[in-house]
Amino acid sequence: YPEQFEDYYRKYTDVLEAVEKVYQMEEEPAKWCQKLADHLTDAAADRLDAIPRKGQRGDTLLGYNMSMAVYLFPAFLETKSKCAEEVTDAIVETWNKRFHTTVGKASYDKIMGGFQRKFCYITTAVCESLGKEDDCYELELLRSYRDGYLMATREGEALVKEYYNIAPTIVTR
């Protein structure tokens, strides 16, 4: 995850800086943040509507949710710009209302700190069987999803807690 995040951050630094510049020029920055959130959400909805199969739409939405929680929001927050919190808050609120989901925001440091750095039991077992290290891309990505997306809500926290109660048994068997 650290390398992928750095690549993402470098790739979109100009865009993040441009968002900050426009934000600072706006007479009503809160309205502009809402407009940006609406535009992003509308664009995603248009793409999702173009997918004919419901299952594919759900998978694509899950991918969007994960990308925002693991890359977009942490990248905005990493800039430490004036607009970072306001923009991410607007996107989170608009996105969750539109798609009836619970995307949350987390900083890169919070994601890297992890949820007490617990293991992804089942994925760890699979990765070990494939000869992958504990810091492989797959494990880091799933940990980031857990910490940046699932842990942002009570429902997600409950799922994670349930997972940690049953996963060790599954792995053992």
Residue pairs with C-beta under 8 A, 6 or more apart in sequence:
1 70
1 111
1 112
1 137
1 140
1 141
1 143
1 144
2 112
2 140
4 71
4 137
4 140
4 141
5 70
5 71
5 74
5 75
5 108
8 71
8 75
9 75
9 78
12 75
16 75
16 76
16 79
16 81
17 79
17 81
19 36
19 76
19 81
19 83
19 87
20 79
20 81
20 82
20 83
20 84
22 32
23 29
23 32
23 33
23 81
23 82
23 83
23 86
23 87
24 82
24 83
26 32
29 83
29 86
30 86
30 90
33 83
33 86
33 87
33 89
33 90
34 90
34 94
36 87
36 90
36 91
37 87
37 90
37 91
37 93
37 94
37 95
38 94
40 91
40 94
40 95
41 91
41 94
41 95
41 98
41 99
44 61
44 64
44 95
44 99
45 98
45 99
47 60
48 57
48 60
48 61
51 57
51 60
61 99
61 101
65 99
65 101
65 103
65 149
66 145
66 149
68 91
68 95
68 103
69 103
69 104
69 105
69 106
69 144
69 145
69 148
69 149
69 152
70 111
70 141
70 144
70 145
70 148
70 149
72 91
73 88
73 91
73 92
73 105
73 106
73 148
74 105
74 106
74 107
74 108
74 111
74 148
75 108
76 83
76 84
76 87
76 88
77 84
77 85
77 88
77 105
77 106
77 107
77 108
78 107
78 108
88 105
89 105
92 103
92 104
92 105
95 101
95 103
96 102
96 103
102 152
102 153
102 155
102 156
103 149
103 152
104 148
104 149
104 151
104 152
104 153
104 156
105 148
105 152
106 147
106 148
106 151
106 152
110 147
110 148
111 143
111 144
111 147
111 148
113 147
114 143
114 147
115 143
115 146
115 147
115 151
115 160
118 164
120 139
120 142
120 143
120 146
121 163
121 164
121 167
121 168
121 170
121 171
122 167
122 170
122 171
123 138
123 139
123 142
124 134
124 139
124 171
125 171
127 133
127 134
127 136
127 138
127 139
132 138
132 139
146 160
149 156
150 156
150 157
150 159
150 160
151 157
151 160
